[in-house]
Amino acid sequence: MPDRIVITAATGNIGSKLAEILLSKGKRIKVIGRDDKKLEAFKMKGADVYEGNAEKASDMKRAFMGGSALFALIPPNYAATDPRAYQNKVGQAYADAIAEAGIKEVVNLSSVGAHLSEGNGLIAGLYDQEQRLNSMRGVSVVHLRPGYFMENLFWNMDSIRKSGIAGSPLKGDVALPMIATRDIASIAAVQFLVGVEGKSVQELMGQRDLTLNEATAAIGKAIGKPDLKYVQFPYADAEKSMVGMGMSLESAQLTNEMNKGFNEGIIKPSTGRKPENTTMTSIEEFAQHFAEIYKKGG
């Protein structure tokens, strides 16, 4: 069991939940983020904090010092005009810092479809990171490969309010392994508590496979809109919308490549559903959480 756990992207959905779990277990942690103010709450609970830029190898080397284990998450940067170069820059910064700090255990957040080196959009960067970490001698690594985040459904709040529909470029009838980020954090915490050994992969497939038609129906029921429908948007329209929200054209194109991969059955788990890759939170439970935020105007 590691003495001190370093958590990257600690203010995000997964990192923040992981930090809370480990603190509740009395573990020593160091949380890393780009905004010291957002890290303050963890400091008040006893965590060490480090404000740093994941793209700067020097920052990560200082941040990882004193740690024996690491939660590694490459934070998304949708404004990057060369997203793959960004992913590799951060990934290499992590690897260099792991080596210099002498970290021996890594829980790496990857993704379903990361067994593929191409045709999967931004997930290809996670394939690269898996290979990079696997090549490190004397470092035990488990790669967590979760499915489609339930939290992605939050992107539909505006369209539900303004247009009365939910939608994305994904087909409404394609079953996806859909998972809540709190379940990913829980599994990551367990990995640290029992210890990481060797090099391995753990796919995380959520409580059950769901289509976006089914997920939208659950959301609609929870927010008092039982007739809420899911609509598949054309790729070109989705690309234009993503760019309009501040995403670089290159990131939007790679996101659409990922969407096509899901639609065409290219991106899917490499193993079947088993008790060990099935998690707790159902879409019905998540829909209640969605409804709470929706009704508050979030």
Secondary structure as UniProt FT lines:
FT   STRAND          4..7
FT   TURN            10..11
FT   HELIX           13..24
FT   TURN            25..26
FT   STRAND          28..33
FT   HELIX           36..44
FT   TURN            45..46
FT   STRAND          48..51
FT   TURN            54..55
FT   HELIX           57..64
FT   TURN            65..66
FT   STRAND          69..72
FT   TURN            78..79
FT   HELIX           83..101
FT   STRAND          105..109
FT   TURN            112..115
FT   TURN            121..122
FT   HELIX           123..134
FT   TURN            137..138
FT   STRAND          140..146
FT   STRAND          148..149
FT   HELIX           150..156
FT   HELIX           157..163
FT   STRAND          165..168
FT   TURN            172..173
FT   STRAND          176..179
FT   HELIX           181..194
FT   STRAND          199..204
FT   STRAND          209..210
FT   HELIX           212..222
FT   TURN            223..224
FT   TURN            226..227
FT   STRAND          229..232
FT   HELIX           235..244
FT   TURN            245..246
FT   HELIX           249..263
FT   TURN            264..265
FT   HELIX           275..277
FT   HELIX           283..295
FT   TURN            296..297
//
